[in-house]
Amino acid sequence: MKLTEGQLTKARACKSAEELRSLAASEGIELNDEEAEAYFAELNDVHVSDEELDAVAGGKCTNQNCGNPFEIKHPDLLG
């Protein structure tokens, strides 16, 4: 089942599996209790590793052009 970004946003905002099931029904998607519980658990199983958190919080550079942020790396930009 492919959901739109809007549907995913609404689904992530649900506070319970029953609320998720109700939302799905309003979108024309039928879920039984077991499916709603499984999808709700999956939507709320967000784990960020310490490394991922450090990268976001510390501004970790993930490409090879790191270093001086003011250094121009592309000769064609020198004019």
N, CA, C and O atoms as a GROMACS GRO file, in nm:
protein
  316
    1MET      N    1   0.085  -0.116   0.000
    1MET     CA    2   0.000   0.000   0.000
    1MET      C    3   0.090   0.123   0.000
    1MET      O    4   0.178   0.137   0.085
    2LYS      N    5   0.068   0.211  -0.094
    2LYS     CA    6   0.147   0.333  -0.105
    2LYS      C    7   0.064   0.450  -0.050
    2LYS      O    8  -0.049   0.472  -0.092
    3LEU      N    9   0.124   0.523   0.043
    3LEU     CA   10   0.056   0.637   0.105
    3LEU      C   11   0.120   0.766   0.056
    3LEU      O   12   0.238   0.770   0.020
    4THR      N   13   0.040   0.871   0.055
    4THR     CA   14   0.093   1.002   0.020
    4THR      C   15   0.167   1.059   0.141
    4THR      O   16   0.151   1.010   0.253
    5GLU      N   17   0.245   1.161   0.118
    5GLU     CA   18   0.315   1.226   0.228
    5GLU      C   19   0.216   1.283   0.330
    5GLU      O   20   0.240   1.278   0.450
    6GLY      N   21   0.104   1.336   0.282
    6GLY     CA   22   0.001   1.389   0.371
    6GLY      C   23  -0.061   1.281   0.457
    6GLY      O   24  -0.086   1.302   0.576
    7GLN      N   25  -0.086   1.165   0.398
    7GLN     CA   26  -0.142   1.054   0.474
    7GLN      C   27  -0.044   1.006   0.581
    7GLN      O   28  -0.083   0.976   0.694
    8LEU      N   29   0.084   1.000   0.546
    8LEU     CA   30   0.186   0.959   0.644
    8LEU      C   31   0.195   1.059   0.759
    8LEU      O   32   0.208   1.019   0.875
    9THR      N   33   0.187   1.186   0.727
    9THR     CA   34   0.192   1.288   0.831
    9THR      C   35   0.076   1.272   0.928
    9THR      O   36   0.093   1.279   1.050
   10LYS      N   37  -0.044   1.251   0.873
   10LYS     CA   38  -0.162   1.230   0.957
   10LYS      C   39  -0.147   1.103   1.040
   10LYS      O   40  -0.182   1.100   1.158
   11ALA      N   41  -0.096   0.997   0.978
   11ALA     CA   42  -0.081   0.869   1.048
   11ALA      C   43   0.018   0.881   1.164
   11ALA      O   44  -0.004   0.826   1.271
   12ARG      N   45   0.126   0.953   1.141
   12ARG     CA   46   0.227   0.970   1.247
   12ARG      C   47   0.173   1.052   1.364
   12ARG      O   48   0.224   1.040   1.476
   13ALA      N   49   0.071   1.133   1.340
   13ALA     CA   50   0.012   1.216   1.446
   13ALA      C   51  -0.087   1.138   1.533
   13ALA      O   52  -0.129   1.187   1.638
   14CYS      N   53  -0.125   1.019   1.490
   14CYS     CA   54  -0.222   0.940   1.567
   14CYS      C   55  -0.162   0.900   1.702
   14CYS      O   56  -0.044   0.867   1.712
   15LYS      N   57  -0.246   0.902   1.803
   15LYS     CA   58  -0.202   0.871   1.940
   15LYS      C   59  -0.231   0.727   1.981
   15LYS      O   60  -0.190   0.683   2.088
   16SER      N   61  -0.303   0.654   1.896
   16SER     CA   62  -0.335   0.515   1.929
   16SER      C   63  -0.362   0.438   1.800
   16SER      O   64  -0.382   0.496   1.693
   17ALA      N   65  -0.360   0.306   1.813
   17ALA     CA   66  -0.391   0.221   1.698
   17ALA      C   67  -0.535   0.241   1.654
   17ALA      O   68  -0.565   0.236   1.534
   18GLU      N   69  -0.624   0.262   1.749
   18GLU     CA   70  -0.765   0.284   1.716
   18GLU      C   71  -0.782   0.415   1.637
   18GLU      O   72  -0.859   0.420   1.542
   19GLU      N   73  -0.710   0.518   1.676
   19GLU     CA   74  -0.714   0.644   1.603
   19GLU      C   75  -0.658   0.625   1.462
   19GLU      O   76  -0.711   0.681   1.366
   20LEU      N   77  -0.552   0.546   1.450
   20LEU     CA   78  -0.494   0.516   1.319
   20LEU      C   79  -0.594   0.439   1.233
   20LEU      O   80  -0.608   0.467   1.114
   21ARG      N   81  -0.662   0.343   1.293
   21ARG     CA   82  -0.762   0.265   1.220
   21ARG      C   83  -0.875   0.354   1.170
   21ARG      O   84  -0.922   0.339   1.057
   22SER      N   85  -0.919   0.447   1.254
   22SER     CA   86  -1.025   0.541   1.217
   22SER      C   87  -0.979   0.632   1.102
   22SER      O   88  -1.054   0.657   1.008
   23LEU      N   89  -0.855   0.680   1.112
   23LEU     CA   90  -0.800   0.764   1.005
   23LEU      C   91  -0.794   0.684   0.875
   23LEU      O   92  -0.832   0.735   0.769
   24ALA      N   93  -0.747   0.562   0.882
   24ALA     CA   94  -0.738   0.478   0.763
   24ALA      C   95  -0.875   0.460   0.699
   24ALA      O   96  -0.889   0.470   0.577
   25ALA      N   97  -0.976   0.436   0.781
   25ALA     CA   98  -1.112   0.418   0.730
   25ALA      C   99  -1.160   0.544   0.659
   25ALA      O  100  -1.227   0.536   0.556
   26SER      N  101  -1.125   0.661   0.714
   26SER     CA  102  -1.166   0.786   0.651
   26SER      C  103  -1.096   0.809   0.517
   26SER      O  104  -1.142   0.886   0.434
   27GLU      N  105  -0.983   0.740   0.498
   27GLU     CA  106  -0.907   0.749   0.373
   27GLU      C  107  -0.942   0.634   0.278
   27GLU      O  108  -0.882   0.620   0.172
   28GLY      N  109  -1.040   0.552   0.318
   28GLY     CA  110  -1.082   0.440   0.234
   28GLY      C  111  -0.993   0.317   0.246
   28GLY      O  112  -0.993   0.231   0.158
   29ILE      N  113  -0.917   0.309   0.355
   29ILE     CA  114  -0.827   0.196   0.378
   29ILE      C  115  -0.881   0.115   0.496
   29ILE      O  116  -0.899   0.168   0.606
   30GLU      N  117  -0.906  -0.012   0.472
   30GLU     CA  118  -0.958  -0.097   0.578
   30GLU      C  119  -0.845  -0.166   0.651
   30GLU      O  120  -0.761  -0.233   0.589
   31LEU      N  121  -0.842  -0.151   0.783
   31LEU     CA  122  -0.745  -0.219   0.867
   31LEU      C  123  -0.820  -0.292   0.977
   31LEU      O  124  -0.914  -0.238   1.035
   32ASN      N  125  -0.779  -0.416   1.006
   32ASN     CA  126  -0.836  -0.483   1.123
   32ASN      C  127  -0.754  -0.440   1.245
   32ASN      O  128  -0.653  -0.371   1.232
   33ASP      N  129  -0.797  -0.482   1.363
   33ASP     CA  130  -0.729  -0.440   1.487
   33ASP      C  131  -0.581  -0.478   1.487
   33ASP      O  132  -0.496  -0.399   1.527
   34GLU      N  133  -0.552  -0.598   1.442
   34GLU     CA  134  -0.415  -0.648   1.441
   34GLU      C  135  -0.327  -0.565   1.346
   34GLU      O  136  -0.214  -0.530   1.381
   35GLU      N  137  -0.378  -0.535   1.229
   35GLU     CA  138  -0.303  -0.454   1.132
   35GLU      C  139  -0.280  -0.312   1.186
   35GLU      O  140  -0.171  -0.257   1.172
   36ALA      N  141  -0.384  -0.255   1.246
   36ALA     CA  142  -0.372  -0.120   1.301
   36ALA      C  143  -0.266  -0.116   1.410
   36ALA      O  144  -0.186  -0.022   1.415
   37GLU      N  145  -0.264  -0.217   1.497
   37GLU     CA  146  -0.163  -0.225   1.604
   37GLU      C  147  -0.023  -0.235   1.544
   37GLU      O  148   0.069  -0.168   1.589
   38ALA      N  149  -0.009  -0.320   1.442
   38ALA     CA  150   0.122  -0.339   1.379
   38ALA      C  151   0.170  -0.212   1.310
   38ALA      O  152   0.286  -0.174   1.326
   39TYR      N  153   0.084  -0.145   1.235
   39TYR     CA  154   0.122  -0.022   1.168
   39TYR      C  155   0.152   0.088   1.269
   39TYR      O  156   0.247   0.165   1.251
   40PHE      N  157   0.072   0.096   1.374
   40PHE     CA  158   0.094   0.198   1.476
   40PHE      C  159   0.231   0.177   1.542
   40PHE      O  160   0.306   0.273   1.563
   41ALA      N  161   0.263   0.052   1.574
   41ALA     CA  162   0.392   0.021   1.634
   41ALA      C  163   0.506   0.057   1.539
   41ALA      O  164   0.608   0.111   1.582
   42GLU      N  165   0.489   0.027   1.412
   42GLU     CA  166   0.592   0.057   1.312
   42GLU      C  167   0.612   0.208   1.298
   42GLU      O  168   0.726   0.255   1.289
   43LEU      N  169   0.503   0.283   1.296
   43LEU     CA  170   0.512   0.429   1.283
   43LEU      C  171   0.580   0.493   1.404
   43LEU      O  172   0.642   0.599   1.392
   44ASN      N  173   0.568   0.429   1.519
   44ASN     CA  174   0.623   0.487   1.642
   44ASN      C  175   0.755   0.424   1.683
   44ASN      O  176   0.807   0.457   1.789
   45ASP      N  177   0.809   0.336   1.602
   45ASP     CA  178   0.936   0.272   1.631
   45ASP      C  179   1.048   0.351   1.565
   45ASP      O  180   1.108   0.306   1.468
   46VAL      N  181   1.074   0.468   1.619
   46VAL     CA  182   1.176   0.554   1.564
   46VAL      C  183   1.295   0.551   1.659
   46VAL      O  184   1.286   0.594   1.774
   47HIS      N  185   1.406   0.499   1.609
   47HIS     CA  186   1.526   0.494   1.691
   47HIS      C  187   1.637   0.567   1.617
   47HIS      O  188   1.665   0.540   1.500
   48VAL      N  189   1.698   0.658   1.686
   48VAL     CA  190   1.810   0.732   1.630
   48VAL      C  191   1.934   0.689   1.707
   48VAL      O  192   1.939   0.700   1.829
   49SER      N  193   2.033   0.641   1.634
   49SER     CA  194   2.156   0.598   1.699
   49SER      C  195   2.231   0.718   1.754
   49SER      O  196   2.205   0.832   1.713
   50ASP      N  197   2.323   0.694   1.846
   50ASP     CA  198   2.404   0.802   1.902
   50ASP      C  199   2.483   0.872   1.792
   50ASP      O  200   2.498   0.994   1.794
   51GLU      N  201   2.534   0.794   1.696
   51GLU     CA  202   2.611   0.851   1.586
   51GLU      C  203   2.524   0.943   1.500
   51GLU      O  204   2.568   1.051   1.461
   52GLU      N  205   2.400   0.898   1.469
   52GLU     CA  206   2.309   0.981   1.390
   52GLU      C  207   2.273   1.108   1.465
   52GLU      O  208   2.266   1.216   1.405
   53LEU      N  209   2.250   1.096   1.595
   53LEU     CA  210   2.216   1.213   1.675
   53LEU      C  211   2.333   1.311   1.680
   53LEU      O  212   2.313   1.432   1.668
   54ASP      N  213   2.455   1.260   1.698
   54ASP     CA  214   2.573   1.346   1.699
   54ASP      C  215   2.590   1.418   1.565
   54ASP      O  216   2.627   1.535   1.561
   55ALA      N  217   2.562   1.348   1.456
   55ALA     CA  218   2.576   1.407   1.323
   55ALA      C  219   2.480   1.524   1.305
   55ALA      O  220   2.517   1.626   1.247
   56VAL      N  221   2.360   1.510   1.355
   56VAL     CA  222   2.260   1.616   1.342
   56VAL      C  223   2.292   1.729   1.438
   56VAL      O  224   2.292   1.846   1.400
   57ALA      N  225   2.318   1.695   1.563
   57ALA     CA  226   2.341   1.796   1.666
   57ALA      C  227   2.474   1.869   1.645
   57ALA      O  228   2.486   1.988   1.675
   58GLY      N  229   2.574   1.796   1.594
   58GLY     CA  230   2.707   1.856   1.582
   58GLY      C  231   2.740   1.906   1.444
   58GLY      O  232   2.848   1.961   1.423
   59GLY      N  233   2.651   1.890   1.350
   59GLY     CA  234   2.678   1.936   1.215
   59GLY      C  235   2.786   1.857   1.146
   59GLY      O  236   2.868   1.913   1.072
   60LYS      N  237   2.788   1.729   1.168
   60LYS     CA  238   2.890   1.641   1.110
   60LYS      C  239   2.891   1.654   0.958
   60LYS      O  240   2.785   1.655   0.894
   61CYS      N  241   3.007   1.663   0.903
   61CYS     CA  242   3.022   1.672   0.759
   61CYS      C  243   3.015   1.532   0.699
   61CYS      O  244   3.084   1.442   0.745
   62THR      N  245   2.933   1.514   0.597
   62THR     CA  246   2.917   1.383   0.537
   62THR      C  247   2.966   1.376   0.394
   62THR      O  248   2.946   1.274   0.327
   63ASN      N  249   3.030   1.481   0.346
   63ASN     CA  250   3.085   1.472   0.210
   63ASN      C  251   3.233   1.502   0.213
   63ASN      O  252   3.286   1.546   0.316
   64GLN      N  253   3.300   1.481   0.104
   64GLN     CA  254   3.445   1.494   0.100
   64GLN      C  255   3.494   1.638   0.089
   64GLN      O  256   3.615   1.661   0.096
   65ASN      N  257   3.407   1.734   0.073
   65ASN     CA  258   3.447   1.874   0.058
   65ASN      C  259   3.439   1.950   0.189
   65ASN      O  260   3.418   2.072   0.190
   66CYS      N  261   3.456   1.880   0.300
   66CYS     CA  262   3.451   1.946   0.431
   66CYS      C  263   3.583   2.017   0.458
   66CYS      O  264   3.683   1.993   0.390
   67GLY      N  265   3.581   2.099   0.553
   67GLY     CA  266   3.701   2.175   0.588
   67GLY      C  267   3.659   2.318   0.612
   67GLY      O  268   3.561   2.344   0.682
   68ASN      N  269   3.730   2.409   0.554
   68ASN     CA  270   3.698   2.550   0.567
   68ASN      C  271   3.569   2.578   0.488
   68ASN      O  272   3.567   2.561   0.366
   69PRO      N  273   3.462   2.619   0.557
   69PRO     CA  274   3.336   2.642   0.486
   69PRO      C  275   3.342   2.759   0.390
   69PRO      O  276   3.255   2.774   0.304
   70PHE      N  277   3.446   2.844   0.403
   70PHE     CA  278   3.458   2.961   0.317
   70PHE      C  279   3.552   2.938   0.199
   70PHE      O  280   3.567   3.024   0.113
   71GLU      N  281   3.615   2.822   0.196
   71GLU     CA  282   3.706   2.788   0.088
   71GLU      C  283   3.628   2.750  -0.037
   71GLU      O  284   3.537   2.667  -0.029
   72ILE      N  285   3.661   2.808  -0.150
   72ILE     CA  286   3.593   2.776  -0.276
   72ILE      C  287   3.658   2.652  -0.334
   72ILE      O  288   3.778   2.650  -0.359
   73LYS      N  289   3.579   2.548  -0.355
   73LYS     CA  290   3.630   2.420  -0.400
   73LYS      C  291   3.624   2.404  -0.551
   73LYS      O  292   3.691   2.317  -0.606
   74HIS      N  293   3.546   2.486  -0.619
   74HIS     CA  294   3.526   2.471  -0.762
   74HIS      C  295   3.594   2.585  -0.836
   74HIS      O  296   3.555   2.701  -0.820
   75PRO      N  297   3.696   2.553  -0.918
   75PRO     CA  298   3.769   2.658  -0.990
   75PRO      C  299   3.681   2.746  -1.077
   75PRO      O  300   3.711   2.864  -1.095
   76ASP      N  301   3.573   2.691  -1.132
   76ASP     CA  302   3.488   2.770  -1.220
   76ASP      C  303   3.411   2.877  -1.143
   76ASP      O  304   3.351   2.965  -1.205
   77LEU      N  305   3.411   2.872  -1.012
   77LEU     CA  306   3.343   2.974  -0.932
   77LEU      C  307   3.435   3.090  -0.896
   77LEU      O  308   3.391   3.189  -0.837
   78LEU      N  309   3.561   3.077  -0.930
   78LEU     CA  310   3.657   3.182  -0.895
   78LEU      C  311   3.647   3.305  -0.985
   78LEU      O  312   3.700   3.411  -0.952
   79GLY      N  313   3.581   3.291  -1.097
   79GLY     CA  314   3.557   3.405  -1.184
   79GLY      C  315   3.665   3.427  -1.277
   79GLY      O  316   3.660   3.520  -1.358
   0.00000   0.00000   0.00000
